[in-house]
Amino acid sequence: MNSLAQSAPASKSRIWTGHMLSALPVLLFLVTGTFGILKPAIAMQGAAHFGYPQGAMLPITIVEVACAILYAIPQTSVLGAILLTGYLGGAVATHVRVGEPFYFPLIVGAVVWVGLYLRDARLQALIPVRR
């Protein structure tokens, strides 16, 4: 497995771009997680709109924040990305169920993986992009 990680070194700009892209979903999940914990009226209206009972908000928020934290830590970022993909799959299903556009969770998922790909040489070795 060592040979996979020994591909050409990534440029600093590529790594920084990856970190910046990765920061966007982390910030998004932490902000929405804060709403889930503080439970302002608008967050409760949103949960009711999607058909979730008030009691479901805290467990959903805990999962969301935990996945974002795992994604933000370099040693667990791949696990975090996998878990965030599952979380975002639930978001897509929720939007489809209520008849709303579902592209935003898909875009966030793409940003999660593109950011991770740009900053992780092991992932680049597993999924080579050819020119």
KOLKOLSE-977607 format. One record per residue: x, y, z of N, C-alpha, C in turn; residue in three letters. Coordinates in steps of 0.2 Angstrom, whole numbers, padded with zeros to 4 digits, always signed. Example, Ala and Ser with C-alpha at 12.3 -4.5 7.8 and 13.67 -1.06 7.14 Angstrom:
REM KOLKOLSE-977607
+0066-0028+0039+0062-0022+0039+0066-0016+0039ala/+0064-0011+0035+0068-0005+0036+0064+0000+0039ser/
This chain:
REM KOLKOLSE-977607
+0004-0006+0000+0000+0000+0000+0004+0006+0000met/+0010+0006+0002+0015+0011+0002+0016+0014-0005asn/+0016+0010-0010+0018+0012-0017+0012+0017-0019ser/+0006+0016-0017+0000+0020-0019+0001+0027-0016leu/+0004+0028-0010+0005+0035-0008+0011+0038-0010ala/+0015+0035-0014+0021+0038-0017+0021+0040-0024gln/+0015+0044-0025+0014+0047-0032+0018+0053-0032ser/+0017+0057-0037+0020+0063-0038+0018+0068-0033ala/+0022+0072-0029+0020+0077-0024+0015+0082-0027pro/+0010+0083-0023+0005+0088-0025+0008+0095-0024ala/+0006+0100-0029+0008+0107-0028+0005+0110-0022ser/+0008+0115-0019+0006+0119-0013-0001+0122-0015lys/-0002+0125-0021-0008+0128-0023-0014+0123-0023ser/-0012+0117-0025-0017+0111-0026-0019+0109-0019arg/-0015+0109-0014-0016+0107-0007-0020+0112-0004ile/-0018+0119-0005-0022+0124-0002-0029+0125-0005trp/-0030+0124-0011-0036+0124-0014-0041+0118-0011thr/-0038+0112-0010-0041+0107-0007-0043+0108+0000gly/-0039+0112+0004-0041+0114+0011-0046+0119+0011his/-0046+0124+0006-0051+0129+0006-0058+0126+0004met/-0058+0121-0001-0064+0118-0003-0067+0114+0003leu/-0062+0110+0007-0064+0106+0012-0067+0110+0018ser/-0065+0116+0019-0067+0120+0024-0074+0123+0023ala/-0076+0123+0017-0083+0126+0015-0089+0121+0018leu/-0088+0114+0017-0094+0110+0020-0093+0109+0027pro/-0087+0109+0030-0086+0109+0037-0090+0115+0040val/-0088+0121+0038-0092+0127+0040-0099+0126+0040leu/-0102+0124+0034-0109+0123+0033-0112+0119+0038leu/-0109+0113+0039-0111+0108+0044-0111+0110+0051phe/-0106+0114+0053-0105+0117+0059-0111+0122+0061leu/-0112+0126+0056-0117+0132+0056-0124+0128+0057val/-0126+0124+0052-0132+0120+0053-0133+0116+0059thr/-0127+0113+0061-0127+0110+0068-0129+0114+0074gly/-0126+0120+0073-0128+0125+0079-0135+0127+0079thr/-0138+0128+0073-0145+0129+0072-0149+0123+0076phe/-0146+0117+0074-0150+0111+0077-0149+0110+0085gly/-0144+0113+0087-0143+0113+0095-0147+0119+0098ile/-0147+0125+0095-0150+0130+0098-0157+0130+0097leu/-0160+0127+0092-0167+0126+0090-0171+0133+0089lys/-0168+0137+0085-0172+0143+0084-0179+0141+0080pro/-0184+0146+0080-0190+0144+0077-0190+0142+0070ala/-0185+0145+0066-0185+0144+0059-0182+0137+0058ile/-0178+0135+0062-0175+0128+0062-0180+0123+0063ala/-0185+0124+0068-0190+0119+0070-0195+0119+0064met/-0196+0125+0061-0201+0125+0055-0198+0121+0050gln/-0192+0122+0048-0189+0118+0043-0189+0111+0044gly/-0188+0108+0050-0189+0101+0052-0196+0099+0051ala/-0201+0103+0053-0208+0101+0053-0210+0101+0045ala/-0207+0105+0041-0208+0106+0034-0206+0099+0031his/-0200+0097+0033-0198+0090+0030-0200+0084+0033phe/-0205+0085+0038-0208+0079+0041-0205+0076+0047gly/-0200+0079+0050-0196+0077+0055-0199+0079+0062tyr/-0200+0075+0067-0202+0077+0073-0197+0081+0077pro/-0199+0085+0082-0194+0089+0085-0188+0085+0089gln/-0190+0079+0091-0186+0075+0095-0180+0072+0090gly/-0181+0072+0084-0176+0069+0079-0171+0074+0078ala/-0172+0080+0079-0167+0085+0078-0160+0084+0081met/-0160+0083+0088-0154+0082+0091-0150+0076+0089leu/-0152+0070+0088-0148+0065+0085-0146+0066+0078pro/-0150+0070+0074-0148+0071+0067-0142+0076+0068ile/-0142+0081+0072-0137+0086+0073-0131+0083+0075thr/-0131+0079+0080-0125+0075+0083-0122+0072+0077ile/-0125+0068+0073-0122+0064+0068-0119+0069+0063val/-0122+0074+0061-0120+0079+0056-0113+0082+0059glu/-0113+0085+0065-0107+0088+0068-0101+0083+0068val/-0103+0077+0071-0098+0071+0071-0095+0070+0065ala/-0099+0069+0059-0096+0068+0053-0092+0073+0050cys/-0094+0080+0051-0090+0085+0049-0083+0086+0053ala/-0083+0084+0059-0077+0084+0063-0072+0079+0061ile/-0075+0073+0060-0071+0067+0057-0068+0069+0050leu/-0072+0073+0046-0069+0075+0039-0064+0080+0040tyr/-0064+0085+0045-0059+0090+0046-0053+0088+0049ala/-0053+0082+0052-0046+0079+0055-0043+0075+0049ile/-0037+0077+0048-0033+0074+0042-0033+0066+0042pro/-0032+0063+0048-0031+0056+0049-0038+0052+0048gln/-0043+0056+0049-0050+0052+0048-0054+0056+0043thr/-0051+0059+0038-0055+0063+0033-0058+0059+0028ser/-0055+0053+0026-0058+0049+0022-0065+0045+0025val/-0064+0043+0031-0070+0041+0035-0075+0046+0035leu/-0073+0052+0037-0078+0058+0037-0081+0059+0031gly/-0078+0059+0025-0081+0060+0018-0086+0054+0017ala/-0084+0048+0018-0089+0043+0017-0095+0044+0021ile/-0094+0045+0028-0100+0047+0032-0104+0053+0030leu/-0101+0058+0028-0105+0064+0025-0108+0062+0019leu/-0106+0058+0015-0109+0056+0009-0116+0052+0010thr/-0115+0048+0015-0121+0045+0018-0126+0050+0020gly/-0124+0054+0024-0128+0060+0027-0132+0064+0022tyr/-0128+0066+0017-0130+0070+0011-0135+0065+0007leu/-0134+0059+0007-0139+0055+0003-0146+0055+0007gly/-0146+0055+0013-0152+0056+0017-0155+0063+0015gly/-0151+0068+0015-0153+0075+0013-0157+0075+0006ala/-0153+0071+0001-0156+0071-0005-0163+0067-0005val/-0163+0062-0001-0170+0058-0001-0175+0063+0002ala/-0173+0066+0007-0178+0071+0011-0181+0076+0006thr/-0176+0079+0002-0179+0084-0003-0183+0081-0008his/-0181+0075-0011-0185+0072-0016-0192+0070-0013val/-0192+0068-0007-0199+0066-0004-0204+0072-0003arg/-0201+0078-0002-0206+0083-0001-0206+0087-0008val/-0203+0085-0013-0204+0088-0020-0200+0094-0021gly/-0194+0095-0017-0190+0101-0018-0184+0099-0022glu/-0181+0104-0025-0174+0103-0028-0169+0100-0024pro/-0166+0095-0026-0161+0091-0022-0154+0092-0024phe/-0152+0097-0028-0146+0098-0031-0141+0100-0026tyr/-0143+0104-0021-0138+0107-0016-0135+0102-0012phe/-0138+0097-0009-0134+0091-0006-0129+0088-0011pro/-0131+0087-0017-0126+0084-0022-0120+0088-0023leu/-0121+0095-0023-0116+0100-0024-0111+0099-0018ile/-0114+0099-0012-0110+0099-0006-0106+0093-0006val/-0109+0087-0008-0105+0081-0008-0100+0081-0013gly/-0101+0084-0019-0095+0085-0024-0090+0089-0021ala/-0091+0094-0017-0086+0099-0014-0082+0095-0009val/-0086+0091-0005-0082+0086+0000-0077+0082-0003val/-0079+0079-0009-0074+0074-0012-0069+0077-0016trp/-0070+0083-0019-0065+0086-0023-0060+0090-0018val/-0063+0092-0013-0058+0095-0008-0053+0090-0005gly/-0056+0084-0003-0052+0079-0001-0047+0076-0006leu/-0050+0075-0012-0045+0073-0017-0039+0078-0018tyr/-0040+0084-0018-0035+0089-0020-0030+0089-0014leu/-0032+0087-0008-0027+0088-0002-0024+0081+0000arg/-0027+0076-0003-0024+0069+0000-0021+0065-0006asp/-0015+0064-0005-0011+0061-0010-0013+0053-0011ala/-0015+0050-0005-0017+0043-0006-0023+0042-0010arg/-0028+0047-0010-0034+0047-0014-0032+0048-0021leu/-0028+0053-0022-0025+0054-0029-0022+0048-0032gln/-0019+0044-0028-0015+0038-0031-0021+0033-0032ala/-0026+0032-0028-0031+0027-0029-0036+0029-0035leu/-0037+0036-0036-0041+0038-0042-0037+0043-0046ile/-0033+0040-0051-0029+0044-0055-0033+0048-0060pro/-0032+0054-0061-0035+0058-0066-0030+0059-0072val/-0032+0057-0078-0028+0057-0083-0029+0063-0088arg/-0024+0065-0091-0025+0071-0095-0025+0069-0102arg/
